């Protein structure tokens, strides 16, 4: 019998019991999701509000865990001690398609400026200036499932793709490799942050980097808000070094009332909704995790394993 602590709600716990009766389920409290019973071998966790103030040290019984499954693609929202468990997996790739569509929408909105082109009165009739995606350079920071999905759609619009990824500057028929963030921002028209939040990516978009940006760069962040030093972004926008920023993530989330991010004329802010779009997301999410349970019970390799050193 495998003892599993389920922090994803009773409905998902019932799915596990139905599919795998040999698994004993304990549904843990959402308010303190780290409180698992003795003898727990596996824990399923979600990035709910209960994780905002976790214990600083490894809680009781976590040292005995063999596997943790996170429902989210990233694990930066959990305490670092979670990665001390021998095996940690995540929900990688589930929302790549809707997020890629969001990015295309953000770039089209920036180039076409539909919000101001709409005519409501006869006296406003006129031909507005509009840009295009065809021939523009798209810079991608990160080239995992999300980066690849964005690149695939962008290429259909005739965009040139430039990629900066952790593994370096290998060549590809699909993109040009950038060697560092400064050289990337210096050459692209649209920059998308699609990398996980790690010690290396935290604050990576700062004044020093933005000073190297191509004039008129449009920044899109669908990764994590902490990758941008927001005060430096405001300064770059105010100086017209950047033409705009589309932000679906912030730090903190949501921003505090009165934060300039809400009213800045060059920022298009959305409430971390880029992942929405597929009605069957919950079903796909459940099936991905249930398949990992099947693999675990059959001692097969699990999918979407997190590298504890890299943090993703």
Backbone bond lengths (Angstrom), bond angles and torsions (degrees), N, CA, C in turn:
res aa  C-N    CA-C-N  psi(-1)  N-CA   C-N-CA  omega(-1)  CA-C   N-CA-C  phi
1 X - - - 1.463 - - 1.526 109.70 -
2 X 1.337 116.13 128.48 1.455 122.52 177.42 1.522 108.56 -98.07
3 X 1.333 117.25 125.75 1.465 121.92 178.19 1.517 109.98 -92.32
4 X 1.343 116.34 120.84 1.459 122.07 -175.29 1.517 110.13 -121.81
5 X 1.338 117.02 126.54 1.458 122.67 174.90 1.520 108.05 -92.66
6 X 1.322 116.57 118.20 1.462 122.21 -174.62 1.520 111.10 -104.81
7 X 1.328 115.75 114.08 1.455 120.74 177.66 1.512 113.34 -103.93
8 X 1.338 116.84 19.47 1.469 121.51 -175.77 1.522 113.02 -110.30
9 X 1.310 117.27 13.84 1.457 120.39 176.65 1.518 113.12 100.40
10 X 1.328 115.09 154.67 1.460 121.45 -175.57 1.525 112.51 -64.82
11 X 1.324 117.88 -32.08 1.466 120.45 -179.13 1.526 110.94 -62.53
12 X 1.332 115.88 -43.23 1.461 118.52 177.89 1.527 110.57 -69.30
13 X 1.318 116.61 -36.38 1.458 120.17 176.10 1.519 111.49 -58.60
14 X 1.345 116.59 -39.28 1.464 120.49 178.10 1.529 111.26 -65.71
15 X 1.323 117.01 -35.62 1.465 120.62 177.08 1.530 110.64 -62.39
16 X 1.333 115.58 -43.03 1.469 119.52 179.44 1.532 110.02 -62.24
17 X 1.337 116.72 -45.66 1.461 120.93 -178.73 1.519 111.33 -61.82
18 X 1.337 115.87 -40.94 1.467 120.38 179.99 1.525 111.41 -64.63
19 X 1.341 115.90 -42.36 1.460 120.66 -175.87 1.534 112.17 -82.06
20 X 1.350 115.76 -35.15 1.467 119.73 -174.85 1.532 110.20 -133.11
21 X 1.310 117.16 81.55 1.472 119.93 -177.99 1.518 113.47 -63.63
22 X 1.329 118.01 -16.24 1.462 120.93 179.23 1.527 112.23 -80.56
23 X 1.340 117.46 1.36 1.462 122.23 178.41 1.532 108.83 -104.27
24 X 1.321 116.84 126.86 1.465 122.01 178.06 1.532 108.79 -92.06
25 X 1.334 116.36 121.69 1.465 122.00 -173.90 1.523 111.22 -100.88
26 X 1.326 115.42 133.61 1.463 122.34 167.02 1.522 107.37 -120.60
27 X 1.333 117.41 116.55 1.459 121.04 177.52 1.530 108.83 -83.13
28 X 1.327 116.45 115.63 1.471 120.48 -175.66 1.520 110.48 -88.64
29 X 1.326 116.08 156.32 1.464 122.00 -178.28 1.525 110.90 -66.49
30 X 1.319 116.69 134.47 1.458 121.27 179.03 1.532 111.74 -66.67
31 X 1.318 116.95 -25.47 1.462 120.13 -178.08 1.524 112.42 -73.80
32 X 1.336 116.98 -31.65 1.466 122.58 178.52 1.532 108.76 -136.50
33 X 1.329 116.75 70.95 1.475 120.75 -170.72 1.518 114.41 -68.01
34 X 1.311 117.66 -11.31 1.466 120.45 179.70 1.533 112.06 -83.26
35 X 1.310 117.78 -8.98 1.461 120.89 -178.81 1.524 109.73 -83.51
36 X 1.318 115.57 94.74 1.456 121.63 -178.29 1.525 109.08 -112.37
37 X 1.326 118.24 152.09 1.475 120.14 -177.16 1.516 112.15 -75.28
38 X 1.301 115.11 159.94 1.463 121.36 175.11 1.529 109.44 -61.22
39 X 1.307 116.25 144.54 1.450 120.63 -179.77 1.509 114.34 88.45
40 X 1.340 117.26 1.47 1.461 120.36 179.63 1.527 109.91 -71.20
41 X 1.311 115.72 131.24 1.458 122.01 -179.28 1.529 111.98 -103.50
42 X 1.349 115.72 -32.32 1.463 121.89 -175.48 1.519 108.78 -133.50
43 X 1.343 116.93 141.70 1.463 121.33 176.03 1.520 109.63 -131.04
44 X 1.336 116.15 135.75 1.457 122.40 174.16 1.523 107.77 -109.19
45 X 1.337 116.91 128.41 1.468 120.86 -173.56 1.520 110.82 -129.95
46 X 1.332 115.16 149.61 1.460 122.21 174.21 1.511 109.48 -127.90
47 X 1.343 118.71 152.50 1.469 121.51 -174.69 1.529 112.82 -80.03
48 X 1.326 116.38 57.48 1.457 120.47 -179.52 1.519 112.32 -82.44
49 X 1.342 116.16 176.39 1.477 120.58 -178.20 1.517 113.93 -61.87
50 X 1.342 117.81 -21.16 1.459 119.93 178.78 1.510 113.45 -63.07
51 X 1.340 117.41 -19.55 1.464 121.33 -179.04 1.528 112.90 -90.43
52 X 1.314 118.08 4.59 1.466 119.84 -177.85 1.527 111.86 -72.15
53 X 1.302 117.23 -27.70 1.475 120.60 179.97 1.521 110.13 -132.93
54 X 1.322 117.50 66.47 1.465 120.17 -178.60 1.524 111.31 -79.55
55 X 1.320 117.68 167.75 1.471 120.54 174.91 1.533 110.26 -63.06
56 X 1.326 116.22 149.79 1.466 120.18 178.64 1.520 111.85 -74.44
57 X 1.322 116.42 -30.92 1.462 120.77 -177.79 1.519 110.59 -107.11
58 X 1.320 115.86 161.92 1.451 122.32 -179.97 1.532 110.09 -56.89
59 X 1.330 118.07 121.70 1.468 120.62 -177.50 1.531 112.27 -71.22
60 X 1.307 114.82 168.17 1.462 120.76 177.77 1.525 110.51 -56.55
61 X 1.305 116.10 137.87 1.463 126.02 173.42 1.528 114.62 77.10
62 X 1.360 118.68 -8.36 1.453 118.54 178.99 1.523 111.27 -72.26
63 X 1.316 116.71 -25.99 1.458 119.89 178.78 1.516 113.43 -66.37
64 X 1.346 116.57 -18.17 1.462 120.55 -179.66 1.529 112.52 -93.77
65 X 1.325 117.42 -6.30 1.469 120.55 -178.71 1.525 110.86 -66.49
66 X 1.317 115.38 144.62 1.458 121.29 175.62 1.520 112.37 -103.96
67 X 1.362 116.28 -25.47 1.466 119.52 -175.44 1.519 110.15 -153.81
68 X 1.333 115.69 136.99 1.462 122.66 171.96 1.520 108.55 -122.99
69 X 1.325 116.58 130.44 1.462 122.34 174.96 1.523 108.27 -110.22
70 X 1.349 116.79 120.98 1.465 122.00 174.83 1.519 108.47 -97.49
71 X 1.320 116.56 137.27 1.460 119.72 -179.80 1.522 111.04 -74.43
72 X 1.335 117.73 -25.35 1.460 122.47 -177.50 1.524 110.86 -84.72
73 X 1.340 115.51 162.48 1.463 120.00 178.18 1.526 110.77 -73.99
74 X 1.326 117.08 -37.45 1.460 121.64 179.28 1.513 111.71 -101.70
75 X 1.320 116.53 154.81 1.466 120.83 178.76 1.526 111.12 -116.51
76 X 1.323 117.68 11.83 1.463 120.96 -179.36 1.525 112.38 -69.82
77 X 1.339 117.11 -16.43 1.459 120.78 179.78 1.528 112.16 -81.96
78 X 1.322 116.25 -4.74 1.460 121.52 179.21 1.531 109.58 -105.05
79 X 1.333 117.72 159.75 1.476 119.73 177.64 1.522 110.71 -64.92
80 X 1.323 115.61 153.15 1.465 120.63 -176.08 1.525 112.55 -61.76
81 X 1.349 117.35 -27.50 1.460 118.93 -177.84 1.530 112.49 -66.85
82 X 1.331 117.88 -15.78 1.460 119.70 177.17 1.525 110.61 -60.72
83 X 1.333 116.62 -33.62 1.466 120.93 -178.48 1.526 112.65 -75.90
84 X 1.335 117.18 -1.03 1.463 119.23 175.59 1.531 111.61 -78.50
85 X 1.330 116.49 -14.12 1.470 120.66 176.37 1.531 107.86 -67.74
86 X 1.332 118.84 138.05 1.468 121.14 -174.28 1.523 114.92 -54.86
87 X 1.343 117.15 -34.88 1.456 120.60 -176.39 1.526 109.29 -133.78
88 X 1.351 116.83 119.73 1.460 122.28 178.53 1.519 108.06 -126.85
89 X 1.330 116.52 128.26 1.461 121.55 178.19 1.525 109.45 -122.90
90 X 1.338 116.04 165.52 1.464 120.03 -174.27 1.529 110.65 -140.94
91 X 1.340 115.74 179.66 1.463 122.35 179.91 1.511 111.89 -96.61
92 X 1.294 117.42 51.19 1.466 122.71 -173.95 1.534 112.37 -65.69
93 X 1.340 116.04 136.18 1.455 121.92 169.67 1.516 116.63 85.48
94 X 1.323 118.86 -6.26 1.460 120.65 -174.33 1.524 113.59 -66.99
95 X 1.320 116.67 -32.39 1.466 119.44 -175.04 1.535 112.70 -112.28
96 X 1.319 116.82 18.29 1.462 120.04 -176.17 1.528 112.15 -61.22
97 X 1.317 117.70 -41.74 1.461 119.94 -175.67 1.529 113.08 -65.99
98 X 1.347 119.54 -52.12 1.472 117.71 178.56 1.526 113.50 -63.45
99 X 1.336 117.50 -33.48 1.466 118.67 178.10 1.525 110.28 -68.14
100 X 1.335 117.17 -38.69 1.464 120.49 177.34 1.528 110.23 -62.00
101 X 1.335 117.35 -39.91 1.464 120.81 177.53 1.529 110.63 -64.64
102 X 1.328 116.73 -38.99 1.464 120.91 177.03 1.529 110.27 -58.99
103 X 1.333 116.74 -43.92 1.464 120.93 -179.36 1.526 110.73 -62.42
104 X 1.330 116.87 -44.32 1.463 120.24 177.80 1.523 110.03 -61.22
105 X 1.329 116.45 -43.03 1.469 121.08 178.14 1.521 110.69 -60.77
106 X 1.340 116.68 -42.22 1.469 120.63 -179.79 1.526 111.11 -63.09
107 X 1.333 116.70 -42.42 1.465 119.83 -179.79 1.522 110.98 -68.96
108 X 1.332 117.47 -40.52 1.469 120.15 177.65 1.525 110.80 -64.76
109 X 1.315 116.76 -41.49 1.458 120.65 178.14 1.525 110.96 -60.55
110 X 1.337 115.58 -40.48 1.460 119.78 -179.36 1.528 111.48 -69.44
111 X 1.332 116.48 -40.65 1.467 120.20 -178.08 1.528 112.08 -77.66
112 X 1.316 116.78 -42.92 1.467 121.18 -174.04 1.520 113.24 -88.12
113 X 1.339 115.92 -24.69 1.462 120.68 176.50 1.529 111.75 54.96
114 X 1.329 115.96 49.76 1.456 121.22 -177.11 1.528 113.03 -59.76
115 X 1.334 117.16 -32.96 1.461 119.91 -174.78 1.521 112.49 -61.73
116 X 1.324 116.93 -33.28 1.465 119.91 179.33 1.528 112.20 -98.95
117 X 1.332 117.92 -14.01 1.467 120.24 -179.49 1.526 112.16 -79.57
118 X 1.315 116.83 -19.12 1.464 119.72 -177.54 1.528 110.66 -64.85
119 X 1.331 116.39 133.28 1.469 122.47 -177.95 1.521 109.82 -101.68
120 X 1.319 116.55 127.64 1.466 122.23 178.26 1.521 112.87 -115.88
121 X 1.349 116.74 -16.37 1.473 120.37 -179.81 1.525 108.66 -134.99
122 X 1.317 116.21 149.60 1.470 120.65 -178.32 1.520 111.29 -59.67
123 X 1.329 117.25 -36.67 1.457 120.61 -177.42 1.527 112.66 -70.98
124 X 1.316 116.61 -12.05 1.458 119.67 178.17 1.528 112.65 -91.27
125 X 1.339 115.41 0.15 1.465 118.62 -175.97 1.525 110.37 -64.46
126 X 1.317 115.17 132.51 1.457 120.62 179.95 1.508 108.78 178.20
127 X 1.299 116.53 164.07 1.459 120.67 -179.08 1.519 108.88 -94.33
128 X 1.349 117.65 109.48 1.473 119.79 -178.89 1.519 110.84 -77.78
129 X 1.308 115.50 159.90 1.460 119.74 173.57 1.523 108.93 -77.40
130 X 1.315 116.11 138.58 1.457 121.01 179.90 1.512 109.84 -140.05
131 X 1.328 115.13 142.40 1.453 120.03 177.11 1.518 110.90 -94.46
132 X 1.313 115.53 -165.16 1.458 121.58 -178.95 1.521 109.80 -148.96
133 X 1.317 116.15 156.85 1.463 120.16 173.69 1.527 111.19 -88.35
134 X 1.317 116.05 -25.44 1.463 119.92 -178.33 1.536 110.18 -61.35
135 X 1.329 115.50 124.51 1.451 120.31 179.31 1.511 115.02 86.06
136 X 1.333 117.35 -8.16 1.461 120.11 177.66 1.536 110.06 -76.77
137 X 1.315 115.88 154.86 1.460 121.01 176.71 1.524 109.89 -97.94
138 X 1.317 115.27 127.96 1.458 122.19 177.01 1.519 109.16 -107.58
139 X 1.323 116.98 123.40 1.454 122.15 175.75 1.518 110.40 -99.25
140 X 1.317 116.50 129.10 1.458 121.89 178.59 1.527 109.69 -115.78
141 X 1.315 116.09 123.06 1.465 120.74 171.78 1.516 106.27 -97.19
142 X 1.325 116.29 101.93 1.454 122.05 -174.73 1.517 110.20 108.67
143 X 1.337 115.56 134.96 1.459 119.44 -177.93 1.528 110.47 -140.25
144 X 1.348 113.99 49.59 1.459 119.96 172.12 1.517 109.12 -87.01
145 X 1.327 116.89 -151.05 1.466 120.85 -179.66 1.519 111.48 -58.50
146 X 1.328 116.43 -39.27 1.460 120.76 -179.37 1.524 111.73 -69.26
147 X 1.326 117.08 -48.69 1.458 120.40 179.27 1.514 112.26 -59.40
148 X 1.327 116.99 -40.80 1.471 121.00 179.48 1.527 111.11 -65.05
149 X 1.342 117.51 -39.88 1.465 121.07 179.28 1.524 110.79 -65.13
150 X 1.326 117.01 -40.55 1.471 120.67 178.05 1.520 110.36 -65.07
151 X 1.329 116.20 -45.45 1.467 120.98 -178.82 1.526 111.24 -60.79
152 X 1.324 116.70 -40.40 1.465 120.76 -178.51 1.534 111.09 -61.10
153 X 1.333 116.95 -44.53 1.463 119.84 179.04 1.526 111.32 -70.98
154 X 1.321 116.66 -39.70 1.462 120.54 -178.27 1.527 111.67 -63.51
155 X 1.311 117.50 -37.45 1.460 121.21 179.24 1.520 110.92 -64.66
156 X 1.341 117.47 -30.88 1.466 120.79 177.54 1.521 111.41 -65.86
157 X 1.341 116.80 -23.09 1.460 121.71 176.80 1.526 111.93 -91.50
158 X 1.319 116.58 3.78 1.460 119.97 178.23 1.507 113.85 80.38
159 X 1.331 117.62 24.54 1.453 120.81 179.31 1.529 110.39 -85.77
160 X 1.308 115.67 152.35 1.459 122.38 173.65 1.521 107.93 -93.63
161 X 1.325 117.29 131.34 1.461 121.74 -173.52 1.523 110.45 -105.10
162 X 1.332 115.51 129.10 1.465 122.09 174.70 1.529 107.11 -123.04
163 X 1.327 116.90 128.07 1.465 121.60 -171.05 1.524 111.49 -121.19
164 X 1.323 114.54 135.50 1.462 121.45 170.24 1.515 107.21 -116.67
165 X 1.344 116.44 117.89 1.451 119.40 179.67 1.516 110.59 -136.62
166 X 1.311 114.77 162.41 1.457 121.58 -172.48 1.521 112.72 -59.39
167 X 1.327 116.84 -35.36 1.460 119.78 -173.57 1.524 113.49 -76.73
168 X 1.346 117.02 -4.29 1.463 118.39 172.71 1.507 114.66 107.74
169 X 1.331 115.56 -160.63 1.442 121.60 -167.99 1.504 115.91 -103.32
170 X 1.339 118.43 43.38 1.448 118.92 177.98 1.532 110.21 -67.14
171 X 1.307 116.91 151.21 1.454 121.68 -177.21 1.520 110.34 -82.12
172 X 1.339 116.37 158.20 1.454 122.25 178.75 1.515 108.88 -155.67
173 X 1.320 116.05 150.48 1.459 120.24 176.00 1.518 111.10 -72.95
174 X 1.348 117.33 -17.42 1.462 121.63 -175.63 1.519 113.76 -92.58
175 X 1.325 117.95 -19.82 1.463 119.68 -176.82 1.519 110.95 -157.02
176 X 1.337 113.86 164.79 1.458 121.53 170.71 1.523 107.71 -98.54
177 X 1.320 117.65 136.92 1.457 121.09 -178.12 1.519 111.08 -89.74
178 X 1.333 116.28 133.70 1.458 122.12 173.61 1.522 109.23 -93.96
179 X 1.299 116.86 149.92 1.461 120.83 -177.63 1.527 112.69 -91.41
180 X 1.335 116.94 -26.67 1.460 120.43 179.93 1.522 109.20 -159.38
181 X 1.322 116.35 168.93 1.460 121.39 -173.77 1.531 112.17 -67.26
182 X 1.331 117.60 -35.60 1.467 120.00 -178.40 1.524 111.52 -67.35
183 X 1.324 117.14 -42.36 1.460 119.43 178.16 1.529 110.70 -68.35
184 X 1.317 116.83 -30.33 1.467 120.14 178.27 1.519 111.24 -67.18
185 X 1.336 117.36 -52.16 1.464 119.89 -176.28 1.522 111.88 -66.69
186 X 1.324 117.12 -21.04 1.464 120.69 -177.63 1.526 112.94 -74.62
187 X 1.336 117.10 -16.84 1.467 118.90 -171.35 1.522 114.67 -119.74
188 X 1.356 118.89 -12.75 1.465 119.55 -172.64 1.523 111.92 -102.41
189 X 1.341 115.09 158.68 1.465 121.95 178.89 1.518 112.03 -93.12
190 X 1.327 116.19 -33.84 1.464 122.85 176.91 1.522 107.63 -127.89
191 X 1.327 116.17 133.25 1.467 121.11 179.57 1.517 108.60 -120.30
192 X 1.339 117.13 125.34 1.461 122.17 179.85 1.518 109.59 -114.29
193 X 1.325 116.08 126.37 1.458 121.14 173.99 1.526 107.80 -88.87
194 X 1.338 116.03 113.80 1.463 121.72 -176.87 1.524 110.94 -133.42
195 X 1.319 116.30 28.04 1.465 121.52 -178.75 1.522 109.65 -107.04
196 X 1.315 117.60 154.32 1.471 120.28 176.71 1.528 111.02 -67.96
197 X 1.321 115.88 158.20 1.456 121.12 176.93 1.518 109.27 -82.10
198 X 1.324 115.93 117.78 1.461 122.82 176.67 1.531 107.65 -135.41
199 X 1.312 116.71 179.24 1.461 120.04 176.76 1.527 110.92 -60.44
200 X 1.335 117.21 -30.75 1.464 120.70 -178.33 1.530 112.42 -79.29
201 X 1.331 117.57 -29.77 1.463 119.13 -177.81 1.527 113.15 -95.97
202 X 1.322 117.93 -13.40 1.465 120.55 178.46 1.537 109.46 -63.25
203 X 1.317 117.38 124.67 1.458 122.20 179.13 1.516 114.29 67.85
204 X 1.329 118.33 21.03 1.469 120.74 -175.67 1.528 112.53 -68.72
205 X 1.333 117.17 -27.18 1.463 120.35 175.77 1.523 107.54 -95.56
206 X 1.332 114.97 96.73 1.456 121.81 -175.09 1.530 109.86 -131.51
207 X 1.317 116.53 -177.71 1.465 120.56 -175.77 1.519 112.10 -58.19
208 X 1.315 117.39 -41.74 1.457 120.44 -178.89 1.525 111.05 -60.89
209 X 1.332 116.56 -44.61 1.466 120.89 179.03 1.527 110.85 -68.79
210 X 1.328 116.70 -45.17 1.461 120.25 -176.65 1.526 112.02 -65.59
211 X 1.318 117.90 -27.06 1.467 120.53 176.49 1.526 111.70 -65.97
212 X 1.333 117.12 -19.44 1.467 121.66 178.59 1.527 112.34 -94.33
213 X 1.340 116.55 -2.91 1.454 120.10 -173.73 1.519 112.16 -67.88
214 X 1.320 114.73 145.72 1.454 120.57 173.29 1.520 109.14 -61.18
215 X 1.302 117.63 137.23 1.457 121.88 -179.20 1.525 109.57 -58.02
216 X 1.320 115.68 126.59 1.459 120.08 178.68 1.514 114.81 90.95
217 X 1.324 118.19 7.38 1.464 121.82 179.98 1.528 110.99 -56.00
218 X 1.320 115.58 140.17 1.468 122.96 173.94 1.519 107.89 -108.14
219 X 1.330 116.87 122.53 1.460 123.08 -177.35 1.523 110.32 -102.03
220 X 1.328 116.19 132.87 1.465 122.08 176.82 1.521 107.99 -124.26
221 X 1.332 116.40 127.78 1.465 119.99 178.27 1.519 110.12 -121.03
222 X 1.337 115.26 112.64 1.466 121.38 175.01 1.531 109.01 -121.32
223 X 1.342 116.83 17.85 1.467 121.88 -177.03 1.532 109.98 -100.95
224 X 1.322 117.06 -90.29 1.457 122.77 177.79 1.520 109.12 -142.64
225 X 1.333 116.00 139.66 1.454 120.57 -176.84 1.506 113.71 -61.66
226 X 1.347 117.73 -31.92 1.457 121.54 -176.22 1.520 113.40 -69.62
227 X 1.321 118.18 -5.68 1.457 120.13 176.45 1.532 112.01 -76.83
228 X 1.327 116.39 -11.90 1.465 121.58 179.52 1.527 110.03 -113.60
229 X 1.316 117.36 133.14 1.472 121.49 168.03 1.521 105.22 -82.39
230 X 1.318 116.34 101.65 1.459 121.08 -166.01 1.527 113.00 -63.43
231 X 1.344 117.50 -35.07 1.466 119.69 178.76 1.530 110.34 -64.17
232 X 1.330 116.70 -36.14 1.463 120.25 177.92 1.526 110.98 -69.46
233 X 1.323 116.75 -34.45 1.467 119.72 176.32 1.527 110.16 -65.64
234 X 1.336 117.64 -44.91 1.466 120.13 177.39 1.531 110.45 -55.00
235 X 1.321 116.43 -45.22 1.463 120.61 -177.84 1.530 111.07 -63.51
236 X 1.322 117.46 -41.64 1.466 121.04 -179.93 1.517 111.45 -66.81
237 X 1.324 116.68 -36.33 1.465 120.54 177.18 1.531 110.90 -69.72
238 X 1.328 116.42 -42.59 1.463 120.57 -179.50 1.524 111.63 -65.08
239 X 1.345 116.20 -31.30 1.464 120.70 179.29 1.531 111.91 -86.47
240 X 1.334 116.91 1.64 1.472 123.51 -178.69 1.526 113.07 62.42
241 X 1.338 116.75 20.55 1.460 119.33 171.16 1.530 108.68 -66.68
242 X 1.329 115.37 -39.95 1.455 122.46 172.27 1.524 108.76 -106.53
243 X 1.332 115.99 145.56 1.464 119.47 179.32 1.523 111.72 -89.08
244 X 1.315 117.15 -19.22 1.446 119.07 179.96 1.521 111.48 178.46
245 X 1.332 114.86 168.71 1.463 121.21 177.27 1.520 108.61 -143.56
246 X 1.318 116.08 130.80 1.462 122.27 173.39 1.515 106.94 -107.71
247 X 1.320 116.52 116.04 1.462 121.60 -172.65 1.527 110.38 -120.59
248 X 1.320 116.24 118.37 1.456 120.70 175.34 1.527 111.02 -102.40
249 X 1.321 116.61 -8.23 1.468 122.09 179.41 1.519 108.92 -132.82
250 X 1.314 116.05 148.60 1.464 121.96 -179.32 1.517 108.95 -141.69
251 X 1.324 115.79 171.96 1.455 121.31 174.81 1.528 108.03 -140.92
252 X 1.362 117.89 110.24 1.468 127.50 1.96 1.523 111.57 -78.08
253 X 1.316 114.36 177.80 1.447 121.36 177.93 1.516 109.87 -125.07
254 X 1.343 118.19 119.48 1.467 126.47 -4.83 1.523 111.28 -76.54
255 X 1.343 117.71 164.72 1.461 119.78 175.09 1.531 109.96 -61.68
256 X 1.318 116.05 153.51 1.469 120.05 -178.67 1.517 110.09 -66.12
257 X 1.328 118.63 151.35 1.461 121.00 177.29 1.529 111.10 -55.45
258 X 1.317 115.88 137.20 1.457 121.12 179.84 1.507 114.72 87.60
259 X 1.332 118.21 -4.12 1.467 120.90 177.58 1.529 109.23 -60.38
260 X 1.335 118.30 135.59 1.469 121.34 179.85 1.524 114.13 -57.59
261 X 1.319 116.57 -17.47 1.459 119.96 -178.77 1.530 111.73 -60.99
262 X 1.349 116.67 -28.76 1.450 120.51 -178.61 1.528 113.00 -71.86
263 X 1.298 116.88 -31.15 1.463 120.07 -172.20 1.521 114.51 -115.03
264 X 1.317 118.64 -2.57 1.458 119.75 -177.95 1.522 109.85 -62.83
265 X 1.336 117.94 126.72 1.465 120.87 -174.12 1.524 114.73 -66.03
266 X 1.319 117.69 -17.79 1.462 119.81 -177.93 1.528 113.12 -105.07
267 X 1.335 116.10 8.35 1.461 120.11 178.62 1.522 109.81 -111.62
268 X 1.319 115.53 128.04 1.468 122.15 173.04 1.525 106.09 -105.44
269 X 1.328 116.06 107.95 1.461 122.21 -171.67 1.526 110.50 -106.83
270 X 1.329 116.71 131.69 1.461 122.07 173.83 1.534 109.00 -126.67
271 X 1.341 117.61 155.10 1.478 121.55 -169.54 1.531 115.06 -88.26
272 X 1.340 116.68 60.04 1.464 122.06 178.47 1.531 110.33 50.03
273 X 1.319 115.05 55.49 1.462 121.19 -176.16 1.524 112.90 -119.14
274 X 1.332 118.39 3.44 1.461 120.60 -174.16 1.526 112.43 -62.11
275 X 1.322 118.20 -22.74 1.460 122.25 -178.33 1.519 112.60 -78.77
276 X 1.344 117.37 -13.56 1.460 120.32 -178.17 1.519 110.58 -74.55
277 X 1.318 116.54 152.61 1.457 117.85 175.27 1.515 114.34 152.58
278 X 1.340 117.60 -35.21 1.458 119.72 -178.12 1.519 110.16 -101.72
279 X 1.337 116.01 124.28 1.454 120.42 -178.62 1.532 111.85 -66.28
280 X 1.332 116.39 -24.73 1.454 119.62 -176.85 1.528 112.69 -95.64
281 X 1.336 116.57 16.85 1.461 119.27 -176.87 1.517 111.80 -57.93
282 X 1.340 117.54 -45.30 1.457 120.23 -178.03 1.526 111.27 -62.01
283 X 1.333 115.62 -40.78 1.471 119.81 179.15 1.522 110.52 -63.78
284 X 1.327 117.15 -45.36 1.460 121.49 -179.93 1.526 110.55 -64.70
285 X 1.318 115.31 -39.34 1.464 120.95 179.21 1.525 110.51 -62.94
286 X 1.339 115.81 -47.01 1.466 120.33 179.36 1.524 110.87 -61.61
287 X 1.334 116.64 -45.30 1.456 120.14 -176.96 1.530 111.75 -64.82
288 X 1.330 116.62 -35.52 1.463 119.60 178.39 1.526 110.51 -63.66
289 X 1.329 116.47 -42.46 1.465 119.98 -179.39 1.527 111.55 -73.13
290 X 1.323 116.60 -38.54 1.462 119.67 178.30 1.530 111.11 -64.35
291 X 1.327 116.37 -35.57 1.460 119.23 177.25 1.529 110.72 -65.13
292 X 1.328 116.91 -35.44 1.463 118.92 176.66 1.533 111.33 -67.33
293 X 1.329 117.28 -33.99 1.467 119.10 175.15 1.532 109.71 -63.80
294 X 1.321 115.62 -44.28 1.470 119.19 177.94 1.522 110.47 -57.37
295 X 1.337 115.30 -44.77 1.462 119.72 -179.67 1.533 111.07 -63.75
296 X 1.326 116.04 -41.41 1.461 120.16 -178.88 1.531 110.54 -62.32
297 X 1.325 116.25 -44.80 1.463 120.46 -178.72 1.527 111.69 -67.29
298 X 1.342 115.41 -30.27 1.464 120.33 179.84 1.522 112.03 -90.92
299 X 1.337 116.27 5.28 1.477 123.38 -177.66 1.531 111.50 55.21
300 X 1.329 115.94 36.98 1.458 121.84 173.86 1.532 109.49 -95.48
301 X 1.334 118.75 158.35 1.471 120.39 177.69 1.524 110.95 -60.31
302 X 1.333 116.37 138.50 1.464 121.09 179.17 1.524 110.53 -84.68
303 X 1.323 115.28 155.10 1.458 120.77 176.95 1.524 110.97 -88.66
304 X 1.330 115.69 152.55 1.466 123.16 170.88 1.531 112.52 60.30
305 X 1.321 115.38 51.95 1.458 121.17 179.48 1.533 110.26 -79.07
306 X 1.318 116.41 136.00 1.458 123.00 177.32 1.521 109.63 -84.89
307 X 1.322 116.17 133.64 1.459 121.79 172.90 1.534 107.22 -83.37
308 X 1.311 117.30 113.81 1.472 120.82 -175.05 1.517 112.60 -63.07
309 X 1.328 117.53 -29.13 1.466 121.18 179.81 1.527 110.18 -73.23
310 X 1.312 116.09 -47.03 1.469 120.56 -179.72 1.522 112.14 -73.80
311 X 1.332 115.95 -33.33 1.454 120.51 -178.43 1.516 113.25 88.86
312 X 1.334 118.07 14.03 1.475 121.46 177.41 1.517 109.41 -158.54
